[in-house]
């Protein structure tokens, strides 16, 4: 393709040269890796305790997860027919499904988990065109609030990484926190003093340099590399043919609604960051891709898939809008899924170093939400929408057991601060920004389009950092 043809393309459709594509894609993988493998580790560990799996099956679950995450990312970013939003989004297993899957595994066995995952994926594909029409309920006051909630909610994950891993015996070790702070400072210095070409991979450089410095201190662990196979292929229905208990299917379909709500927020957020309008049709294509990826996950013995919000922050902080960066990252995930030893190398990155990068990434997501909200006319109603939605979203973060005595269907929705906050923001906007309320306050935020709400640091600055 000629240089002039590349220039005529929209930034989201441009393909960076390979010398830039590899490091840009790799830092997306590093930013999401810990979150990507967390779900198979948690669910797999619970199933081992129930006698449904053997300890050696965890490695298989991780390889299958990385393989399908890569396939799901490629489907979402490249797209085919009516599948894929064609934006720079990374896909991974959702945490919203962890609790229900453990309950299903204990009640009906592991094959029921995969049967309910497949059923929920089909449900999501069928519902996508109807759910996408809800995009009109996401004006800037809602969109900005949801993006802010996504960033703030993820800080709980970043804090766990900064401390060296939630639940570890030496959590909060000053050495871990020091390396997290050092990694964050390094990223900031690169962003301030390095040339634009280096700034684009500031997160990657922070992670690599932080890992190398942490090595002599014993914070890295590559012991699993020697024990890992150099090739492994996930096979369909490895643990047996799926079963389909009705109650398990209903439970996972509720999870599917939560996934679609979270993905809607992520798609709108990244669409605004890369200056691409998200139409109902485009949103439906993205939600449909989530459903297809979830079906593939059930077939290959892994779990439901959704867009990863931490990578939305990476798109914002690097200013690189090409969807093919995510595509290349998907290819890397596929390779990691097929070569478990490489996955073990990536796994050696210290959590504290990853936490330093996570503070910057998740903070950028929250800042993008604030930028969107800066376009909103803040009357008392809109202030109340942001305040209540943000407050509700933080309840399960600051008090994880607050909904422990509620039924499962309730906790599936409200234990996720993102889905709870999004639901509250939409409902309060409908209640407080009705036509009568708009007349009372002389208009609403609806005169500000979601398309104009976020354009990055500035249009010229964003363009300077494009490939």
ZAPAVEX-318508 format. One record per residue: x negated, y negated, z negated of N, C-alpha, C in turn. Coordinates in steps of 0.2 Angstrom, whole numbers, plus 5000, padded with zeros to 4 digits. Atoms other than C-alpha are relative to their C-alpha. Last residue first. Layout:
BEGIN
XYZXYZXYZ
...
This chain:
BEGIN
500549964996499049704935500249995007
499749954996500049574925499450035004
500249945003499249474911500250065004
500750005000499249304920499750074998
500249984993501049334924499350015000
499849934998501549344906499750025007
500549965004500549184902500150075001
500750004997501449094916499550054996
500149974993503149154911499350005003
499850064996502949114892499950035007
500350065003502649224877500149945004
500749995002503849354884499749944997
500550004994505349314894499350014998
500749995001506749344881499650005006
500150005007508549274881499250014998
500450055001508749234899499750004993
500550004995509449404904499549944999
500549955003510449414888499450005005
500049934997511449264895499450044997
500749984999511749114884499950075002
500350034994513449054886499350005001
499949974994514049194875499849965006
500649984997513249114860500150035007
500449955003514849034856499450015003
500449954995515948884860499750054996
500250034993516648734851499650045004
500750025000516648804833499749975007
500150035007518548824831499349965000
499750074999518748864850499949964993
500450044995517449004848500349935001
500650035003518349064832499649965005
499850055005520049074841499449974996
499850064996519249174856500249944995
499450004996518449294844500149945003
500150044994516649274838500650015004
500250075001516949324820499949955006
499550035005517849494822499949925000
499350004998517049544838500549974996
499950054995515349484832500750005003
500050075003515549574816500149955005
499450015003515949744825500149934997
499550004995514449734836500749984997
500150064996513249684822500549995006
499750065004513949814810499949945005
499349995000513649954824500349944996
499750014993511949894828500850005000
500050074998511449884810500349985006
499650035005512050064806500049925002
499349994998511250134822500549964996
499950034994509550054818500750005002
499950075000509650084800500149975006
500450034995509850274803500149925000
500749995002510450344787499549975005
500250055004512150264792499350014997
500050074997512550364807499749954996
500350004993512050544802500049935003
500750015001512450494784499750015007
500150075002514350474788499249995000
499850044994514550634798499849934998
500649994995513550734784500249955006
500049954995514750674770499550005006
499550014995514250544757500050075005
499349975002513350594741500549995005
500149925002511550564747500750034999
499449964997512050394755500050074999
499450045002510850284744500650045003
499549965003509450414744500749974999
499949944996508250324755500650054998
499749955005508350164745500250065004
500250025006507350024754500250054994
500850005000507450104771499849984993
500349945000509250164769499250005000
499849965006509849994764499750075000
500649995005508849894777500250054994
500549964997510149914791499450024995
499749935000511549854780499550045003
500049975007510549694776500250075000
500749995002510049654794500050044993
500349954996511849674800499350024997
499649945002512549564785499750065004
500249995007511249424788500350074998
500749985001511349424807499850024993
500149944996513249424808499350024999
499749955004513349294794499950075003
500549995005512149174803500350064996
500649974998513249194818499550014995
499849934998514849154809499450045002
500049955006514049004800500250075002
499550025005513548924816500050054994
499949975007511848964824500549964996
499850055004511948934843500250024993
499350005002510949074850500149944996
499650024995509349054860500749994998
500150074999508249074845500449965005
499550045004509049234842499949935000
499349994997508149314857500549954996
500050044995506449254850500750005004
500050075003506849324833500049955006
499350015002507249494842500149934997
499650004994505549484851500749994998
500150074998504749444834500449995007
499650055004505449604827500049935003
499349994999504749704841500549964997
499950034993503049624840500850015002
499950075001503049664821500249975007
499450015002503249844826500249934998
499549984995501749844837500749994998
500050044994500649744826500550015004
499850065003501049844810500149945005
499349995001500850004820500349934997
499750014994499149964825500749995000
500250074999498549954807500349985007
499650045003499550114804499949925001
499450014997498650204817500549954997
500250044994497050174809500649995004
500150075002497850234792499849955006
499350045000498550384801499949934998
499850005007496750444806500749965000
500050075002496650494824500349994993
500650025005496250674824500049934998
499850005007497950714832499549984995
499650065002497350654848500250004993
500550055000495950794848500449934998
500350005006497350924843499449944999
499550035005498350874858499750004993
500050074999496850904869500549974995
500650025002496751084862499949925000
500050015007498551114865499449974997
500749985003498251104884500049984993
500249944997500051114892499350024998
499649945001500850994881499850065003
500049985007499450874881500450064998
500749965001499450884900499950024993
499949934997501350844900499350034999
499649965004501050694888500150075002
500549985006499650624899500450054995
500449954997500950634914499550024994
499749945000502150534903499650065003
500049985006500850404900500450074999
500749965001500650394918499950024993
500049934996502550364920499350034999
499749955004502450234906500050075003
500449995006501150134915500350064996
500449944998502250164931499450014994
499749945003503550054923499650065001
499949944995502449904926500350064996
499349984999502849764913500150065005
500149964994501049734906500750035001
499850044995501249584893500050045007
500550004994500149684881500249965006
500750035002501049634865499550005006
500050075001502849654873499349974998
499950034994502549824881500049924999
500650004996501749884865500149965007
500550055003503249824855499450005004
499750074998504449924866499549954998
500350014994503250074863500349945003
500750025001503650074845499749985006
500050075000505550084850499349974999
500450025006505350254857499949934999
500650054999506750294869499749994993
499850074999507750454865499449965001
500550054998507650644865500349935001
499750064996508550784857499549945001
499450045003507550934851500249945004
500250065004506351074856500649964999
500149995007506551254862499749944996
500749995002506351234880499850004993
500249954996508151244885499350034998
499749945003508651134871499850065003
500349985007507351004876500350064997
500649974999507951014894499750024994
499849934998509750974888499350045002
499849965006509050824878500250075002
500749985004508050764893500250044994
500349944997509750774903499350024997
499649945001510650674890499750065004
500149975006509250544889500450064999
500749975000509250524908499950034993
499949934997511150494907499450045000
499749965004510850354895500150075002
500449985006509650274906500350054995
500549964997510750284922499550024994
499749935000512250224911499450045003
500049985006511150064907500350085000
500749995002510750034925500050034993
500249944996512650044929499350024998
499749945002513149934915499850065004
499350004998511849804921500350064997
499849945001510149774912500850005001
499350005003509349624919500250075000
499649964996507449634921500750014997
499650054996506349504913500450045006
500350004994505049624906500449965005
500750015001505449584888499750005007
500250075001507249564892499349995000
499750044994507449734899499849935000
500550004995506349804885500249975007
500650045003507549744872499550005006
499950085000509149794882499449974998
500050024992508449974885500149935001
500750004998507949984866500049985008
500450055003509649934860499349995003
499750074997510550044872499649944997
500350014994509350184866500349945004
500750025001509850164848499749995007
500050065003511750174852499349974999
499850044994511550324864500049924997
500550014995510550414851500249955005
500550055004511850374837499449995005
499750075000513250444849499549954997
500150024994512150604852500349925001
500650024999512050624834499949975007
500050065004513950634833499349975001
499750054996513750764847500149934997
500550034996512550854836500349955005
500550045004513850874822499449975005
499750075002515250924834499549964996
499950054994514151054842500249944998
500650024998513651134825500049955006
500250065005515451134820499349985001
499750064999515851234836499849944995
499550015006514551364834500349935001
499650065000513651384851500649994995
499349985002512251514852500449934999
499750045004510651494862500750024998
499450044997509751634869500449964995
499449964999508151684860500549965003
499849975006506651604852500650035001
500549965003505751564868500250044994
499749955004507351514877499550044996
499250015002506451434891500250054996
499549964996504551454891500749994998
499349995003503251334885500550035004
499450024996501551354893500650024996
499449975003499951354883500649985004
499450004996498151324889500650034997
500150054995496551274880500650005006
500149974994497151364864499949945006
499450014995496951274848499850035006
499549955001495851344833500550005006
500349944999494251244838500650065000
500250004993495351084840499750075001
499549964996496251104823499850015007
500149935002494651054813500550045004
500049964994494750884821499950075000
500049925001495150794805500150035007
499849974994494650604804500050084999
499250015000494650514787500250045007
499649935001492950594782500749995001
499750005006492050424780500550064998
500549995006490850454794500350004993
500349935000492350474806499550014995
499749965005493250314801499750074999
500350025006492150204812500250044994
500749995000492550304827499649984993
500149925001494350314823499350015000
499849985007494450124821499950074998
500650035005493450094837500250024993
500649964998494750214847499449974995
500049935003496250144838499450045001
499950005008495849954840500050084998
500750025003495249984858500050004993
500449954998496950064863499349994997
499849955005497849924854499650075001
500250025007496849794863500250054995
500149945003497149874880499749994993
499549964998497849724889500050074996
499450025005496749604879500550055002
500149975007495249684888500649994996
500049934998495849634906499950044994
499349974999496349464899500050075001
499750024994494549424892500750035001
500249964994494249454874500349975006
500750024997494249314860499950045007
500250075000496049304853499449985004
499550054997496849464858499849935000
500049984993495249564854500549955003
500650034997495149474837499950015007
499950085000496949514833499449975003
499550014995496649704837500149925001
500449994994495049704826500549985006
500450064999496049624812499650015006
499650054998497349764813499649935002
499849994993496049894814500549955002
500550014996495249824798500250015008
500150074999496849814789499449985005
499450024997497249994792499949925001
500149984993495450044788500649975004
500650044997495549944771499950025008
499850074998497250024768499549965003
499550004994496550194770500349935001
500449994994495050154759500450005006
500350074997496150074746499650015006
500750015001497050244744499749945003
500150065003498950214745499249994998
499650054997499450394746499849934997
500450065001498050504738500449945004
500250015007499150654736499749944998
500749985001500050634753499849994992
500049935004501950614752499350034999
499549995005501950474766500050074997
499549954999500350474776500550014994
500349934999498750384774500550055000
500249975006499450224766499750075000
500550055003499450124782499750044994
500749994997500350274790499549964997
500349945001501750264778499450025003
500349995007501850084779499850064998
500650035000502050094798499750004993
500549954997503450214797499349974999
500149945005504350094784499650055003
500550015005503949954796499950054995
500649964999505050034809499449994996
499949935003506649964801499450055001
500150005007505949784804500150074997
500650015002505649814822499950004993
500549954998507249894826499349994998
499949945004508249774816499550065001
500350025006507549624825500050064995
500850004998507949704842499749994993
500249934999509749744835499350005001
500049965006509949564829499850075000
500550035004509349484845500050044993
500649984998510549594855499449984996
500049935002512049554844499350035002
500050005007511749364845500050084997
500750015003511149384863500150004992
500250074998512849464869499349994996
500750015003512949654866499849935003
499950015007514849694867499349984997
499750075001514749674886500149984993
500550055000513549824886500249934999
500050035006514949934880499549945000
499650064999515249974898500049964994
500450054998513750094896500449945001
500350045005514750204885499649945002
499550035005515950254898499749964995
499750054996514650294912500549964995
500550064998513550384899500449955004
499850075003514950494891499649945003
499350024998514750644903500249934997
499950014993512850644901500749985003
500250064998512950624883500049985007
499550055002514050774881499849935001
499450004995512950874891500549954999
500350034994511450834880500549995005
500050085002512550864864499749975006
499350025000512951044871500049924999
499850004993511051074874500749975001
500450054996510651024857500249995007
499750065002512051124849499649945004
499350004997511451284858500349934999
500150014993509651244853500650005004
500350074999510051224835500049995007
499450055001511251374835499749935001
499750004993509751484841500649955000
500350044996508851434825500349995007
500649984997510051504813499749965005
499949964994511851474809499450035003
499349974999511951394792500150055005
499949965006510051354788500750045000
500449955000509751304806500150054994
499849954995511251194807499650065000
499449975002510751104791500350065004
500249955006508951084797500750034997
500349944997509651014814499850054994
499549964997510850894805499750075003
499649975005509450824795500550045002
500349955005508250804809500450034995
499849934999509350734823499750054994
499350005002509250544819500250085000
499949985007507350564819500750014998
499750055005507350564838500150034993
499549985005506150664848500349954996
500349955005505150564861500650034996
499549965004505350454876499750054995
500249935002504350314882500550034996
499749975007505150164891499650074999
500649975004504350054905500250024993
500350065004505950024915499450044996
500550034996506750134929499749944997
499950075000508350164919499549975004
500550045002508350354923500149925001
500449985006509550474931499449954999
499750045006510850414944499750024993
499350015000509850474959500249964995
499849974994508050494953500850005000
499350004998507150394940500150045006
499949994992505350344939500750005002
500350064997505350274921500050005007
499850065002506650384913499749945004
499350014998506350544922500249934999
500050004993504450524919500749995003
500250064999504750494900499949985008
499550055001505850644899499849935002
499549994995504550754907500549955000
500350024993503150694896500550005005
500050075001504350714880499749975007
499450024998504650894887500149924999
499949994993502850934887500749975002
500450044996502450854870500250015008
499750075001503950944862499649955004
499450004996503451114869500349935000
500249994993501651094863500649995004
500450064998502251034846499950005007
499550055000503551184844499749935002
499649994994502151304850500549945000
500450024995500951244836500450005007
500050085000502351254823499649985006
499550024995502651444828500049925001
500450014993501051504820500549975005
500450065000501951474803499649995006
500649995003503351594807499549945000
500650004995505051544811499450024996
499850004993506851574804499450005005
500249944997506251624787500250015007
499449964999507151484779499950075003
499749995007505551404773500650045000
500549955002504851424791500250024993
499849934997506451334797499550054998
499449985004506051184785500250075003
500249985007504251174792500650024996
500349935000504851184810499850024993
499549954999506051034807499750075000
499550005005504750924799500550065001
500349985007503350974810500550004995
500149935000504450974826499650024994
499449975000505050794821499950085000
499749995007503350724817500650044999
500149945003502550764833500350014993
499749954996503250614843499950074997
499350005000503050494829500350065004
499849975007501250534827500750004999
500249935001500950524846500250024993
499449965002501950364849499850074998
499550045004500550224849500650054998
500250005007499250354855500549964995
500049935003500250394870499850004993
499349985001500650214875500050074996
499850035006498750184872500750004999
500349975006498350314885500249974994
499549945002499550244898499750034994
499350035001498650074898500450064998
500050025007496950164897500649974998
500249955005497350264912500049974993
499449965001498250134923499950054994
499650035005496850014922500650044998
500450025006495550114931500349964995
500149945005496950194941499549984994
500649954998497450034949499950054995
500750025001499149954943499550055003
500449955002500750004952499349984998
500750004998501949864953499750064997
500149954995503849904951499350005002
499949935003504049814934499950055005
500549975004503149664941500250074997
499850035007504449644955499450034996
499649975005503649684972500149974993
499350014999503049554984500450044995
499950075002501249554977500849995000
500050005007501149744980500249944997
499449965002501649724998500150014992
499450054999500349585000500650044998
500050055006498949694992500649965001
500450064999499349835005500149954994
499650065000500050005000499649945000
